[in-house]
């Protein structure tokens, strides 16, 4: 429990005293470990999301359809892009 200095009816926490450089270095090292762990967790989750997105796109069997007013619609034909040097017809 922190020491408290009372001011009238209110009680505010007292400011911390001087800390030695070694204790500050230990605190900074602990924060560094925590930030390294969190950065690793973020990187690992990013890699997992990229891998899962790739797998879901590869495994999805989606056939694009256009609503043409019918019950099932019309399948979209995939047109290859024109190649350079060959005239378009």
PyMOL Python script that loads the backbone (N, CA, C, O; Angstrom):
from pymol import cmd

cmd.read_pdbstr("""\
ATOM      1  N   UNK A   1       0.843  -1.160   0.000  1.00  0.00           N
ATOM      2  CA  UNK A   1       0.000   0.000   0.000  1.00  0.00           C
ATOM      3  C   UNK A   1       0.894   1.230   0.000  1.00  0.00           C
ATOM      4  O   UNK A   1       1.869   1.308   0.747  1.00  0.00           O
ATOM      5  N   UNK A   2       0.550   2.176  -0.837  1.00  0.00           N
ATOM      6  CA  UNK A   2       1.363   3.388  -0.954  1.00  0.00           C
ATOM      7  C   UNK A   2       1.136   4.294   0.259  1.00  0.00           C
ATOM      8  O   UNK A   2       0.050   4.334   0.838  1.00  0.00           O
ATOM      9  N   UNK A   3       2.186   5.010   0.618  1.00  0.00           N
ATOM     10  CA  UNK A   3       2.056   6.001   1.684  1.00  0.00           C
ATOM     11  C   UNK A   3       1.145   7.111   1.216  1.00  0.00           C
ATOM     12  O   UNK A   3       1.159   7.465   0.037  1.00  0.00           O
ATOM     13  N   UNK A   4       0.377   7.650   2.087  1.00  0.00           N
ATOM     14  CA  UNK A   4      -0.559   8.712   1.704  1.00  0.00           C
ATOM     15  C   UNK A   4      -0.313   9.943   2.575  1.00  0.00           C
ATOM     16  O   UNK A   4      -0.038   9.848   3.771  1.00  0.00           O
ATOM     17  N   UNK A   5      -0.420  11.071   1.941  1.00  0.00           N
ATOM     18  CA  UNK A   5      -0.359  12.328   2.672  1.00  0.00           C
ATOM     19  C   UNK A   5      -1.752  12.926   2.611  1.00  0.00           C
ATOM     20  O   UNK A   5      -2.294  13.123   1.523  1.00  0.00           O
ATOM     21  N   UNK A   6      -2.323  13.209   3.732  1.00  0.00           N
ATOM     22  CA  UNK A   6      -3.693  13.700   3.722  1.00  0.00           C
ATOM     23  C   UNK A   6      -3.704  15.222   3.592  1.00  0.00           C
ATOM     24  O   UNK A   6      -2.909  15.925   4.216  1.00  0.00           O
ATOM     25  N   UNK A   7      -4.615  15.703   2.775  1.00  0.00           N
ATOM     26  CA  UNK A   7      -4.829  17.136   2.594  1.00  0.00           C
ATOM     27  C   UNK A   7      -6.289  17.388   2.937  1.00  0.00           C
ATOM     28  O   UNK A   7      -7.164  17.140   2.108  1.00  0.00           O
ATOM     29  N   UNK A   8      -6.558  17.854   4.090  1.00  0.00           N
ATOM     30  CA  UNK A   8      -7.935  18.091   4.509  1.00  0.00           C
ATOM     31  C   UNK A   8      -8.722  16.802   4.492  1.00  0.00           C
ATOM     32  O   UNK A   8      -8.313  15.821   5.113  1.00  0.00           O
ATOM     33  N   UNK A   9      -9.836  16.783   3.801  1.00  0.00           N
ATOM     34  CA  UNK A   9     -10.697  15.608   3.754  1.00  0.00           C
ATOM     35  C   UNK A   9     -10.278  14.641   2.656  1.00  0.00           C
ATOM     36  O   UNK A   9     -10.832  13.546   2.554  1.00  0.00           O
ATOM     37  N   UNK A  10      -9.306  15.030   1.831  1.00  0.00           N
ATOM     38  CA  UNK A  10      -8.901  14.195   0.705  1.00  0.00           C
ATOM     39  C   UNK A  10      -7.575  13.514   1.008  1.00  0.00           C
ATOM     40  O   UNK A  10      -6.780  14.010   1.806  1.00  0.00           O
ATOM     41  N   UNK A  11      -7.343  12.372   0.366  1.00  0.00           N
ATOM     42  CA  UNK A  11      -6.087  11.648   0.549  1.00  0.00           C
ATOM     43  C   UNK A  11      -5.498  11.353  -0.821  1.00  0.00           C
ATOM     44  O   UNK A  11      -6.110  10.656  -1.630  1.00  0.00           O
ATOM     45  N   UNK A  12      -4.313  11.883  -1.077  1.00  0.00           N
ATOM     46  CA  UNK A  12      -3.656  11.695  -2.358  1.00  0.00           C
ATOM     47  C   UNK A  12      -2.424  10.824  -2.169  1.00  0.00           C
ATOM     48  O   UNK A  12      -1.801  10.861  -1.108  1.00  0.00           O
ATOM     49  N   UNK A  13      -2.063  10.043  -3.176  1.00  0.00           N
ATOM     50  CA  UNK A  13      -0.846   9.228  -3.024  1.00  0.00           C
ATOM     51  C   UNK A  13       0.390  10.117  -2.974  1.00  0.00           C
ATOM     52  O   UNK A  13       0.470  11.132  -3.666  1.00  0.00           O
ATOM     53  N   UNK A  14       1.336   9.728  -2.159  1.00  0.00           N
ATOM     54  CA  UNK A  14       2.590  10.469  -2.063  1.00  0.00           C
ATOM     55  C   UNK A  14       3.446  10.165  -3.281  1.00  0.00           C
ATOM     56  O   UNK A  14       3.348   9.079  -3.852  1.00  0.00           O
ATOM     57  N   UNK A  15       4.287  11.115  -3.686  1.00  0.00           N
ATOM     58  CA  UNK A  15       5.164  10.827  -4.824  1.00  0.00           C
ATOM     59  C   UNK A  15       6.195   9.769  -4.441  1.00  0.00           C
ATOM     60  O   UNK A  15       6.583   9.650  -3.279  1.00  0.00           O
ATOM     61  N   UNK A  16       6.628   9.009  -5.439  1.00  0.00           N
ATOM     62  CA  UNK A  16       7.619   7.964  -5.171  1.00  0.00           C
ATOM     63  C   UNK A  16       8.958   8.605  -4.848  1.00  0.00           C
ATOM     64  O   UNK A  16       9.304   9.663  -5.373  1.00  0.00           O
ATOM     65  N   UNK A  17       9.689   7.954  -3.993  1.00  0.00           N
ATOM     66  CA  UNK A  17      11.015   8.447  -3.649  1.00  0.00           C
ATOM     67  C   UNK A  17      12.009   8.165  -4.754  1.00  0.00           C
ATOM     68  O   UNK A  17      11.627   7.687  -5.823  1.00  0.00           O
ATOM     69  N   UNK A  18      13.249   8.445  -4.521  1.00  0.00           N
ATOM     70  CA  UNK A  18      14.307   8.202  -5.498  1.00  0.00           C
ATOM     71  C   UNK A  18      14.518   6.698  -5.649  1.00  0.00           C
ATOM     72  O   UNK A  18      14.503   5.952  -4.670  1.00  0.00           O
ATOM     73  N   UNK A  19      14.711   6.276  -6.879  1.00  0.00           N
ATOM     74  CA  UNK A  19      14.999   4.871  -7.165  1.00  0.00           C
ATOM     75  C   UNK A  19      16.431   4.749  -7.635  1.00  0.00           C
ATOM     76  O   UNK A  19      16.966   5.655  -8.274  1.00  0.00           O
ATOM     77  N   UNK A  20      17.039   3.645  -7.321  1.00  0.00           N
ATOM     78  CA  UNK A  20      18.417   3.422  -7.750  1.00  0.00           C
ATOM     79  C   UNK A  20      18.445   3.108  -9.241  1.00  0.00           C
ATOM     80  O   UNK A  20      17.459   2.611  -9.785  1.00  0.00           O
ATOM     81  N   UNK A  21      19.554   3.387  -9.903  1.00  0.00           N
ATOM     82  CA  UNK A  21      19.645   3.088 -11.334  1.00  0.00           C
ATOM     83  C   UNK A  21      19.470   1.606 -11.654  1.00  0.00           C
ATOM     84  O   UNK A  21      18.934   1.262 -12.707  1.00  0.00           O
ATOM     85  N   UNK A  22      19.914   0.729 -10.763  1.00  0.00           N
ATOM     86  CA  UNK A  22      19.772  -0.695 -11.035  1.00  0.00           C
ATOM     87  C   UNK A  22      18.298  -1.118 -10.997  1.00  0.00           C
ATOM     88  O   UNK A  22      17.877  -1.950 -11.801  1.00  0.00           O
ATOM     89  N   UNK A  23      17.511  -0.555 -10.074  1.00  0.00           N
ATOM     90  CA  UNK A  23      16.090  -0.917 -10.034  1.00  0.00           C
ATOM     91  C   UNK A  23      15.361  -0.353 -11.253  1.00  0.00           C
ATOM     92  O   UNK A  23      14.455  -0.994 -11.785  1.00  0.00           O
ATOM     93  N   UNK A  24      15.754   0.845 -11.696  1.00  0.00           N
ATOM     94  CA  UNK A  24      15.153   1.385 -12.920  1.00  0.00           C
ATOM     95  C   UNK A  24      15.538   0.533 -14.135  1.00  0.00           C
ATOM     96  O   UNK A  24      14.713   0.300 -15.018  1.00  0.00           O
ATOM     97  N   UNK A  25      16.791   0.072 -14.175  1.00  0.00           N
ATOM     98  CA  UNK A  25      17.223  -0.793 -15.269  1.00  0.00           C
ATOM     99  C   UNK A  25      16.448  -2.104 -15.259  1.00  0.00           C
ATOM    100  O   UNK A  25      16.099  -2.623 -16.320  1.00  0.00           O
ATOM    101  N   UNK A  26      16.175  -2.646 -14.077  1.00  0.00           N
ATOM    102  CA  UNK A  26      15.384  -3.871 -13.981  1.00  0.00           C
ATOM    103  C   UNK A  26      13.960  -3.647 -14.477  1.00  0.00           C
ATOM    104  O   UNK A  26      13.392  -4.505 -15.153  1.00  0.00           O
ATOM    105  N   UNK A  27      13.383  -2.496 -14.142  1.00  0.00           N
ATOM    106  CA  UNK A  27      12.030  -2.196 -14.620  1.00  0.00           C
ATOM    107  C   UNK A  27      12.012  -2.068 -16.137  1.00  0.00           C
ATOM    108  O   UNK A  27      11.116  -2.594 -16.797  1.00  0.00           O
ATOM    109  N   UNK A  28      12.997  -1.373 -16.687  1.00  0.00           N
ATOM    110  CA  UNK A  28      13.063  -1.206 -18.140  1.00  0.00           C
ATOM    111  C   UNK A  28      13.263  -2.550 -18.820  1.00  0.00           C
ATOM    112  O   UNK A  28      12.676  -2.800 -19.874  1.00  0.00           O
ATOM    113  N   UNK A  29      14.079  -3.418 -18.239  1.00  0.00           N
ATOM    114  CA  UNK A  29      14.286  -4.747 -18.804  1.00  0.00           C
ATOM    115  C   UNK A  29      12.996  -5.563 -18.782  1.00  0.00           C
ATOM    116  O   UNK A  29      12.697  -6.285 -19.733  1.00  0.00           O
ATOM    117  N   UNK A  30      12.242  -5.448 -17.706  1.00  0.00           N
ATOM    118  CA  UNK A  30      10.952  -6.147 -17.641  1.00  0.00           C
ATOM    119  C   UNK A  30       9.976  -5.633 -18.681  1.00  0.00           C
ATOM    120  O   UNK A  30       9.268  -6.415 -19.315  1.00  0.00           O
ATOM    121  N   UNK A  31       9.936  -4.306 -18.862  1.00  0.00           N
ATOM    122  CA  UNK A  31       9.064  -3.738 -19.897  1.00  0.00           C
ATOM    123  C   UNK A  31       9.520  -4.170 -21.287  1.00  0.00           C
ATOM    124  O   UNK A  31       8.703  -4.390 -22.181  1.00  0.00           O
ATOM    125  N   UNK A  32      10.832  -4.288 -21.455  1.00  0.00           N
ATOM    126  CA  UNK A  32      11.362  -4.727 -22.738  1.00  0.00           C
ATOM    127  C   UNK A  32      10.949  -6.168 -23.034  1.00  0.00           C
ATOM    128  O   UNK A  32      10.585  -6.483 -24.167  1.00  0.00           O
ATOM    129  N   UNK A  33      11.000  -7.037 -22.040  1.00  0.00           N
ATOM    130  CA  UNK A  33      10.553  -8.432 -22.233  1.00  0.00           C
ATOM    131  C   UNK A  33       9.073  -8.489 -22.575  1.00  0.00           C
ATOM    132  O   UNK A  33       8.659  -9.229 -23.467  1.00  0.00           O
ATOM    133  N   UNK A  34       8.280  -7.699 -21.855  1.00  0.00           N
ATOM    134  CA  UNK A  34       6.840  -7.697 -22.122  1.00  0.00           C
ATOM    135  C   UNK A  34       6.545  -7.187 -23.523  1.00  0.00           C
ATOM    136  O   UNK A  34       5.707  -7.758 -24.221  1.00  0.00           O
ATOM    137  N   UNK A  35       7.219  -6.121 -23.948  1.00  0.00           N
ATOM    138  CA  UNK A  35       6.968  -5.596 -25.289  1.00  0.00           C
ATOM    139  C   UNK A  35       7.458  -6.566 -26.360  1.00  0.00           C
ATOM    140  O   UNK A  35       6.838  -6.675 -27.417  1.00  0.00           O
ATOM    141  N   UNK A  36       8.561  -7.271 -26.105  1.00  0.00           N
ATOM    142  CA  UNK A  36       9.039  -8.274 -27.070  1.00  0.00           C
ATOM    143  C   UNK A  36       8.044  -9.421 -27.194  1.00  0.00           C
ATOM    144  O   UNK A  36       7.780  -9.901 -28.296  1.00  0.00           O
ATOM    145  N   UNK A  37       7.495  -9.859 -26.073  1.00  0.00           N
ATOM    146  CA  UNK A  37       6.493 -10.925 -26.108  1.00  0.00           C
ATOM    147  C   UNK A  37       5.247 -10.475 -26.878  1.00  0.00           C
ATOM    148  O   UNK A  37       4.714 -11.225 -27.695  1.00  0.00           O
ATOM    149  N   UNK A  38       4.789  -9.251 -26.615  1.00  0.00           N
ATOM    150  CA  UNK A  38       3.597  -8.761 -27.310  1.00  0.00           C
ATOM    151  C   UNK A  38       3.863  -8.573 -28.802  1.00  0.00           C
ATOM    152  O   UNK A  38       2.997  -8.869 -29.626  1.00  0.00           O
ATOM    153  N   UNK A  39       5.052  -8.083 -29.157  1.00  0.00           N
ATOM    154  CA  UNK A  39       5.383  -7.927 -30.570  1.00  0.00           C
ATOM    155  C   UNK A  39       5.435  -9.295 -31.257  1.00  0.00           C
ATOM    156  O   UNK A  39       4.980  -9.433 -32.393  1.00  0.00           O
ATOM    157  N   UNK A  40       5.983 -10.297 -30.582  1.00  0.00           N
ATOM    158  CA  UNK A  40       6.007 -11.646 -31.141  1.00  0.00           C
ATOM    159  C   UNK A  40       4.607 -12.212 -31.317  1.00  0.00           C
ATOM    160  O   UNK A  40       4.321 -12.875 -32.314  1.00  0.00           O
ATOM    161  N   UNK A  41       3.737 -11.951 -30.355  1.00  0.00           N
ATOM    162  CA  UNK A  41       2.365 -12.435 -30.463  1.00  0.00           C
ATOM    163  C   UNK A  41       1.639 -11.759 -31.625  1.00  0.00           C
ATOM    164  O   UNK A  41       0.886 -12.411 -32.347  1.00  0.00           O
ATOM    165  N   UNK A  42       1.858 -10.465 -31.808  1.00  0.00           N
ATOM    166  CA  UNK A  42       1.229  -9.749 -32.929  1.00  0.00           C
ATOM    167  C   UNK A  42       1.756 -10.288 -34.256  1.00  0.00           C
ATOM    168  O   UNK A  42       0.978 -10.515 -35.183  1.00  0.00           O
ATOM    169  N   UNK A  43       3.066 -10.496 -34.355  1.00  0.00           N
ATOM    170  CA  UNK A  43       3.652 -11.019 -35.587  1.00  0.00           C
ATOM    171  C   UNK A  43       3.145 -12.429 -35.882  1.00  0.00           C
ATOM    172  O   UNK A  43       2.821 -12.744 -37.027  1.00  0.00           O
ATOM    173  N   UNK A  44       3.074 -13.273 -34.863  1.00  0.00           N
ATOM    174  CA  UNK A  44       2.585 -14.641 -35.070  1.00  0.00           C
ATOM    175  C   UNK A  44       1.118 -14.641 -35.504  1.00  0.00           C
ATOM    176  O   UNK A  44       0.733 -15.418 -36.378  1.00  0.00           O
ATOM    177  N   UNK A  45       0.308 -13.787 -34.907  1.00  0.00           N
ATOM    178  CA  UNK A  45      -1.099 -13.738 -35.309  1.00  0.00           C
ATOM    179  C   UNK A  45      -1.247 -13.176 -36.717  1.00  0.00           C
ATOM    180  O   UNK A  45      -2.138 -13.598 -37.455  1.00  0.00           O
ATOM    181  N   UNK A  46      -0.386 -12.228 -37.104  1.00  0.00           N
ATOM    182  CA  UNK A  46      -0.411 -11.714 -38.469  1.00  0.00           C
ATOM    183  C   UNK A  46      -0.064 -12.806 -39.465  1.00  0.00           C
ATOM    184  O   UNK A  46      -0.718 -12.939 -40.499  1.00  0.00           O
ATOM    185  N   UNK A  47       0.959 -13.586 -39.160  1.00  0.00           N
ATOM    186  CA  UNK A  47       1.335 -14.696 -40.045  1.00  0.00           C
ATOM    187  C   UNK A  47       0.213 -15.738 -40.131  1.00  0.00           C
ATOM    188  O   UNK A  47      -0.073 -16.258 -41.210  1.00  0.00           O
ATOM    189  N   UNK A  48      -0.410 -16.037 -39.004  1.00  0.00           N
ATOM    190  CA  UNK A  48      -1.509 -17.003 -39.005  1.00  0.00           C
ATOM    191  C   UNK A  48      -2.682 -16.483 -39.831  1.00  0.00           C
ATOM    192  O   UNK A  48      -3.300 -17.247 -40.572  1.00  0.00           O
ATOM    193  N   UNK A  49      -2.992 -15.202 -39.716  1.00  0.00           N
ATOM    194  CA  UNK A  49      -4.092 -14.636 -40.500  1.00  0.00           C
ATOM    195  C   UNK A  49      -3.773 -14.671 -41.993  1.00  0.00           C
ATOM    196  O   UNK A  49      -4.647 -14.974 -42.805  1.00  0.00           O
ATOM    197  N   UNK A  50      -2.536 -14.366 -42.359  1.00  0.00           N
ATOM    198  CA  UNK A  50      -2.165 -14.415 -43.772  1.00  0.00           C
ATOM    199  C   UNK A  50      -2.265 -15.836 -44.301  1.00  0.00           C
ATOM    200  O   UNK A  50      -2.773 -16.047 -45.402  1.00  0.00           O
ATOM    201  N   UNK A  51      -1.794 -16.806 -43.544  1.00  0.00           N
ATOM    202  CA  UNK A  51      -1.846 -18.204 -43.966  1.00  0.00           C
ATOM    203  C   UNK A  51      -3.291 -18.685 -44.076  1.00  0.00           C
ATOM    204  O   UNK A  51      -3.642 -19.366 -45.039  1.00  0.00           O
ATOM    205  N   UNK A  52      -4.128 -18.341 -43.106  1.00  0.00           N
ATOM    206  CA  UNK A  52      -5.527 -18.758 -43.157  1.00  0.00           C
ATOM    207  C   UNK A  52      -6.279 -18.086 -44.304  1.00  0.00           C
ATOM    208  O   UNK A  52      -7.146 -18.705 -44.921  1.00  0.00           O
ATOM    209  N   UNK A  53      -5.957 -16.833 -44.592  1.00  0.00           N
ATOM    210  CA  UNK A  53      -6.589 -16.156 -45.728  1.00  0.00           C
ATOM    211  C   UNK A  53      -6.197 -16.837 -47.034  1.00  0.00           C
ATOM    212  O   UNK A  53      -7.041 -17.048 -47.904  1.00  0.00           O
ATOM    213  N   UNK A  54      -4.922 -17.179 -47.172  1.00  0.00           N
ATOM    214  CA  UNK A  54      -4.466 -17.883 -48.370  1.00  0.00           C
ATOM    215  C   UNK A  54      -5.179 -19.219 -48.515  1.00  0.00           C
ATOM    216  O   UNK A  54      -5.667 -19.547 -49.597  1.00  0.00           O
ATOM    217  N   UNK A  55      -5.244 -19.993 -47.432  1.00  0.00           N
ATOM    218  CA  UNK A  55      -5.910 -21.299 -47.497  1.00  0.00           C
ATOM    219  C   UNK A  55      -7.389 -21.173 -47.819  1.00  0.00           C
ATOM    220  O   UNK A  55      -7.923 -21.954 -48.606  1.00  0.00           O
ATOM    221  N   UNK A  56      -8.056 -20.193 -47.214  1.00  0.00           N
ATOM    222  CA  UNK A  56      -9.490 -20.053 -47.473  1.00  0.00           C
ATOM    223  C   UNK A  56      -9.762 -19.628 -48.909  1.00  0.00           C
ATOM    224  O   UNK A  56     -10.756 -20.048 -49.501  1.00  0.00           O
ATOM    225  N   UNK A  57      -8.886 -18.794 -49.477  1.00  0.00           N
ATOM    226  CA  UNK A  57      -9.064 -18.404 -50.882  1.00  0.00           C
ATOM    227  C   UNK A  57      -8.806 -19.591 -51.800  1.00  0.00           C
ATOM    228  O   UNK A  57      -9.529 -19.785 -52.778  1.00  0.00           O
ATOM    229  N   UNK A  58      -7.789 -20.383 -51.499  1.00  0.00           N
ATOM    230  CA  UNK A  58      -7.486 -21.552 -52.330  1.00  0.00           C
ATOM    231  C   UNK A  58      -8.573 -22.616 -52.237  1.00  0.00           C
ATOM    232  O   UNK A  58      -8.876 -23.277 -53.231  1.00  0.00           O
ATOM    233  N   UNK A  59      -9.154 -22.786 -51.074  1.00  0.00           N
ATOM    234  CA  UNK A  59     -10.141 -23.861 -50.897  1.00  0.00           C
ATOM    235  C   UNK A  59     -11.550 -23.451 -51.298  1.00  0.00           C
ATOM    236  O   UNK A  59     -12.415 -24.306 -51.490  1.00  0.00           O
ATOM    237  N   UNK A  60     -11.784 -22.165 -51.423  1.00  0.00           N
ATOM    238  CA  UNK A  60     -13.131 -21.715 -51.785  1.00  0.00           C
ATOM    239  C   UNK A  60     -13.408 -22.067 -53.242  1.00  0.00           C
ATOM    240  O   UNK A  60     -12.592 -21.792 -54.121  1.00  0.00           O
ATOM    241  N   UNK A  61     -14.540 -22.665 -53.485  1.00  0.00           N
ATOM    242  CA  UNK A  61     -14.960 -22.983 -54.843  1.00  0.00           C
ATOM    243  C   UNK A  61     -16.119 -22.069 -55.180  1.00  0.00           C
ATOM    244  O   UNK A  61     -17.286 -22.437 -55.048  1.00  0.00           O
ATOM    245  N   UNK A  62     -15.778 -20.885 -55.610  1.00  0.00           N
ATOM    246  CA  UNK A  62     -16.779 -19.859 -55.869  1.00  0.00           C
ATOM    247  C   UNK A  62     -16.921 -19.687 -57.366  1.00  0.00           C
ATOM    248  O   UNK A  62     -15.932 -19.492 -58.073  1.00  0.00           O
ATOM    249  N   UNK A  63     -18.149 -19.760 -57.849  1.00  0.00           N
ATOM    250  CA  UNK A  63     -18.446 -19.503 -59.251  1.00  0.00           C
ATOM    251  C   UNK A  63     -19.280 -18.226 -59.284  1.00  0.00           C
ATOM    252  O   UNK A  63     -20.382 -18.188 -58.735  1.00  0.00           O
ATOM    253  N   UNK A  64     -18.764 -17.192 -59.920  1.00  0.00           N
ATOM    254  CA  UNK A  64     -19.516 -15.931 -59.927  1.00  0.00           C
ATOM    255  C   UNK A  64     -20.763 -16.024 -60.808  1.00  0.00           C
ATOM    256  O   UNK A  64     -20.719 -16.554 -61.917  1.00  0.00           O
ATOM    257  N   UNK A  65     -21.863 -15.503 -60.295  1.00  0.00           N
ATOM    258  CA  UNK A  65     -23.126 -15.458 -61.022  1.00  0.00           C
ATOM    259  C   UNK A  65     -23.623 -14.031 -61.056  1.00  0.00           C
ATOM    260  O   UNK A  65     -23.354 -13.237 -60.155  1.00  0.00           O
ATOM    261  N   UNK A  66     -24.364 -13.716 -62.126  1.00  0.00           N
ATOM    262  CA  UNK A  66     -24.975 -12.402 -62.266  1.00  0.00           C
ATOM    263  C   UNK A  66     -26.479 -12.601 -62.203  1.00  0.00           C
ATOM    264  O   UNK A  66     -27.024 -13.503 -62.839  1.00  0.00           O
ATOM    265  N   UNK A  67     -27.147 -11.750 -61.428  1.00  0.00           N
ATOM    266  CA  UNK A  67     -28.602 -11.833 -61.349  1.00  0.00           C
ATOM    267  C   UNK A  67     -29.192 -11.293 -62.651  1.00  0.00           C
ATOM    268  O   UNK A  67     -29.050 -10.111 -62.964  1.00  0.00           O
ATOM    269  N   UNK A  68     -29.856 -12.173 -63.405  1.00  0.00           N
ATOM    270  CA  UNK A  68     -30.449 -11.750 -64.681  1.00  0.00           C
ATOM    271  C   UNK A  68     -31.971 -11.791 -64.637  1.00  0.00           C
ATOM    272  O   UNK A  68     -32.618 -11.742 -65.683  1.00  0.00           O
ATOM    273  N   UNK A  69     -32.538 -11.880 -63.474  1.00  0.00           N
ATOM    274  CA  UNK A  69     -33.986 -11.920 -63.346  1.00  0.00           C
ATOM    275  C   UNK A  69     -34.528 -13.337 -63.257  1.00  0.00           C
ATOM    276  O   UNK A  69     -35.701 -13.524 -62.933  1.00  0.00           O
ATOM    277  N   UNK A  70     -33.704 -14.336 -63.536  1.00  0.00           N
ATOM    278  CA  UNK A  70     -34.132 -15.721 -63.450  1.00  0.00           C
ATOM    279  C   UNK A  70     -34.006 -16.234 -62.029  1.00  0.00           C
ATOM    280  O   UNK A  70     -33.665 -15.497 -61.104  1.00  0.00           O
ATOM    281  N   UNK A  71     -34.290 -17.528 -61.882  1.00  0.00           N
ATOM    282  CA  UNK A  71     -34.228 -18.130 -60.559  1.00  0.00           C
ATOM    283  C   UNK A  71     -32.786 -18.286 -60.096  1.00  0.00           C
ATOM    284  O   UNK A  71     -32.470 -17.999 -58.942  1.00  0.00           O
ATOM    285  N   UNK A  72     -31.912 -18.737 -60.984  1.00  0.00           N
ATOM    286  CA  UNK A  72     -30.550 -19.057 -60.583  1.00  0.00           C
ATOM    287  C   UNK A  72     -29.515 -18.056 -61.072  1.00  0.00           C
ATOM    288  O   UNK A  72     -28.390 -18.061 -60.574  1.00  0.00           O
ATOM    289  N   UNK A  73     -29.847 -17.213 -62.011  1.00  0.00           N
ATOM    290  CA  UNK A  73     -28.890 -16.253 -62.530  1.00  0.00           C
ATOM    291  C   UNK A  73     -28.087 -16.846 -63.674  1.00  0.00           C
ATOM    292  O   UNK A  73     -28.397 -17.925 -64.179  1.00  0.00           O
ATOM    293  N   UNK A  74     -27.066 -16.134 -64.070  1.00  0.00           N
ATOM    294  CA  UNK A  74     -26.254 -16.530 -65.207  1.00  0.00           C
ATOM    295  C   UNK A  74     -24.793 -16.572 -64.769  1.00  0.00           C
ATOM    296  O   UNK A  74     -24.303 -15.644 -64.125  1.00  0.00           O
ATOM    297  N   UNK A  75     -24.102 -17.654 -65.122  1.00  0.00           N
ATOM    298  CA  UNK A  75     -22.696 -17.775 -64.740  1.00  0.00           C
ATOM    299  C   UNK A  75     -21.855 -16.768 -65.522  1.00  0.00           C
ATOM    300  O   UNK A  75     -22.080 -16.558 -66.713  1.00  0.00           O
ATOM    301  N   UNK A  76     -20.912 -16.165 -64.868  1.00  0.00           N
ATOM    302  CA  UNK A  76     -20.041 -15.169 -65.486  1.00  0.00           C
ATOM    303  C   UNK A  76     -18.889 -15.882 -66.176  1.00  0.00           C
ATOM    304  O   UNK A  76     -18.213 -16.717 -65.575  1.00  0.00           O
ATOM    305  N   UNK A  77     -18.670 -15.544 -67.447  1.00  0.00           N
ATOM    306  CA  UNK A  77     -17.527 -16.094 -68.164  1.00  0.00           C
ATOM    307  C   UNK A  77     -16.298 -15.262 -67.806  1.00  0.00           C
ATOM    308  O   UNK A  77     -16.368 -14.034 -67.748  1.00  0.00           O
ATOM    309  N   UNK A  78     -15.191 -15.925 -67.569  1.00  0.00           N
ATOM    310  CA  UNK A  78     -13.947 -15.227 -67.267  1.00  0.00           C
ATOM    311  C   UNK A  78     -13.225 -14.994 -68.575  1.00  0.00           C
ATOM    312  O   UNK A  78     -12.878 -15.943 -69.279  1.00  0.00           O
ATOM    313  N   UNK A  79     -12.999 -13.739 -68.901  1.00  0.00           N
ATOM    314  CA  UNK A  79     -12.362 -13.356 -70.149  1.00  0.00           C
ATOM    315  C   UNK A  79     -10.880 -13.137 -69.870  1.00  0.00           C
ATOM    316  O   UNK A  79     -10.533 -12.357 -68.983  1.00  0.00           O
ATOM    317  N   UNK A  80     -10.000 -13.809 -70.607  1.00  0.00           N
ATOM    318  CA  UNK A  80      -8.567 -13.596 -70.369  1.00  0.00           C
ATOM    319  C   UNK A  80      -8.139 -12.201 -70.809  1.00  0.00           C
ATOM    320  O   UNK A  80      -8.705 -11.657 -71.757  1.00  0.00           O
ATOM    321  N   UNK A  81      -7.170 -11.626 -70.153  1.00  0.00           N
ATOM    322  CA  UNK A  81      -6.717 -10.290 -70.545  1.00  0.00           C
ATOM    323  C   UNK A  81      -6.007 -10.348 -71.892  1.00  0.00           C
ATOM    324  O   UNK A  81      -5.404 -11.366 -72.233  1.00  0.00           O
ATOM    325  N   UNK A  82      -6.074  -9.266 -72.658  1.00  0.00           N
ATOM    326  CA  UNK A  82      -5.401  -9.279 -73.970  1.00  0.00           C
ATOM    327  C   UNK A  82      -3.896  -9.314 -73.787  1.00  0.00           C
ATOM    328  O   UNK A  82      -3.349  -8.757 -72.835  1.00  0.00           O
ATOM    329  N   UNK A  83      -3.245  -9.979 -74.720  1.00  0.00           N
ATOM    330  CA  UNK A  83      -1.791 -10.039 -74.658  1.00  0.00           C
ATOM    331  C   UNK A  83      -1.213  -8.935 -75.541  1.00  0.00           C
ATOM    332  O   UNK A  83      -1.838  -8.530 -76.521  1.00  0.00           O
ATOM    333  N   UNK A  84      -0.047  -8.458 -75.205  1.00  0.00           N
ATOM    334  CA  UNK A  84       0.594  -7.399 -75.965  1.00  0.00           C
ATOM    335  C   UNK A  84       1.082  -7.945 -77.303  1.00  0.00           C
ATOM    336  O   UNK A  84       1.649  -9.035 -77.363  1.00  0.00           O
ATOM    337  N   UNK A  85       0.863  -7.189 -78.373  1.00  0.00           N
ATOM    338  CA  UNK A  85       1.356  -7.601 -79.694  1.00  0.00           C
ATOM    339  C   UNK A  85       0.336  -8.340 -80.507  1.00  0.00           C
ATOM    340  O   UNK A  85       0.504  -8.454 -81.721  1.00  0.00           O
ATOM    341  N   UNK A  86      -0.721  -8.852 -79.902  1.00  0.00           N
ATOM    342  CA  UNK A  86      -1.742  -9.571 -80.637  1.00  0.00           C
ATOM    343  C   UNK A  86      -2.964  -8.675 -80.756  1.00  0.00           C
ATOM    344  O   UNK A  86      -3.418  -8.139 -79.745  1.00  0.00           O
ATOM    345  N   UNK A  87      -3.514  -8.493 -81.950  1.00  0.00           N
ATOM    346  CA  UNK A  87      -4.672  -7.591 -82.100  1.00  0.00           C
ATOM    347  C   UNK A  87      -5.904  -8.163 -81.383  1.00  0.00           C
ATOM    348  O   UNK A  87      -6.120  -9.374 -81.335  1.00  0.00           O
ATOM    349  N   UNK A  88      -6.686  -7.254 -80.840  1.00  0.00           N
ATOM    350  CA  UNK A  88      -7.909  -7.677 -80.133  1.00  0.00           C
ATOM    351  C   UNK A  88      -9.013  -7.878 -81.157  1.00  0.00           C
ATOM    352  O   UNK A  88      -9.115  -7.134 -82.132  1.00  0.00           O
ATOM    353  N   UNK A  89      -9.841  -8.896 -80.922  1.00  0.00           N
ATOM    354  CA  UNK A  89     -10.960  -9.163 -81.829  1.00  0.00           C
ATOM    355  C   UNK A  89     -12.246  -8.990 -81.106  1.00  0.00           C
ATOM    356  O   UNK A  89     -13.313  -9.169 -81.693  1.00  0.00           O
TER     357      UNK A  89
END
""", "prot")
cmd.dss("prot")
cmd.show_as("cartoon", "prot")
cmd.util.cbc("prot")
cmd.orient("prot")
